[in-house]
């Protein structure tokens, strides 16, 4: 009698509670071998390729692309093939969270042969790599439907509506890169002819007859009564529906980065006692060529060194504080998917060029979704340069265990009184939010004073 096993979604990094299905590499009824790509999942940090923990026939897949699977819940069910290689029980990479599925055999599993095997079963996975046996499999380009690309590239193609089968591949061994997809989206004329009728991401039927033409806008006559209008059927102005009426727009679940952002912000709001101080830094003396972000980073380093209490972690449960000798600054990066905060490590050791190179590297990795999870945590203070878009002052959110965050608004010119008259000076609005459980108002004010003084320097 064939043996049936379930594979539960493992923790894909740092206790993430769930993940979103991006793409299945198999369908129900397919035969898959041990460690072959099974599915790509989007977490709060990256798109991760999950290999198959078994060899055999795929009986059931838990959901379709876009569905959210809770960590520890069944991801797929398999009918094991005794003629294909299987992993030993003690080396199973599935973190079997929760109760076993009903389809599992009634026989009790064999006890772990050694402590090492038990420790192996508890190993987690890191974003961008999947633990399998005793090796780490980094994200690789996989050929699906004749198109070779890593999961993050496929996810981006779906998001931008780009057919991977029509993208000119410039990557190693004919793989489509993230830049290839973005260029194709920006300039559709570069796309190759589509003889296959595939969809965005490189999937779909292989018959040209299956290709579906792009929908064309309906004419006024075709739209008829379904067209939007500010008037009712009786010709009277439409009124806003009362609060008890269900909205017609369909709610959609938050996924990936945006889902994690919602959790983190709610957690921070429930724990931190925030207080914000605001002021302007006069940068009238700046020489041409100063890098705004680099100067802000340098000013934060100076302020942290002058007031170490702001460069700290606070444990509210145990009422303990950890002061840091190094300054690791979390740089807020806004994306369409949500907020990323990668860490600029050892900012106190970097010159202006090093700061700029480090920030550019982090932004590129965030954009490509290739950044490691270790780069998205462990910072000692954070910076939000929201002024590059708009806004003057803000009340940025302090995310525990940090105790402070600096926000810089949009630079502006203002009239400044000087000896003998007035001048027009350029200023940067600054806001510093701190956790009043861990820092005093005096410490925060002195921190802000050092920020302002450092930014006022010529270089």
Helices and strands as residue ranges (DSSP letters): E 4-8, E 18-24, E 31-32, E 37-42, E 47-51, E 56-61, E 68-70, E 74-80, G 89-91, H 115-121, E 129-132, E 135-138, E 142-144, E 147-149, H 151-160, G 164-166, G 172-174, H 178-186, G 188-190, G 208-210, H 220-223, G 224-226, H 256-271, E 274-282, H 292-306, G 308-310, E 312-315, E 320-323, E 329-335, E 338-344, G 347-349, H 352-368, G 373-376, E 381-384, G 386-388, E 404-408, E 412-418, E 421-435, H 441-455
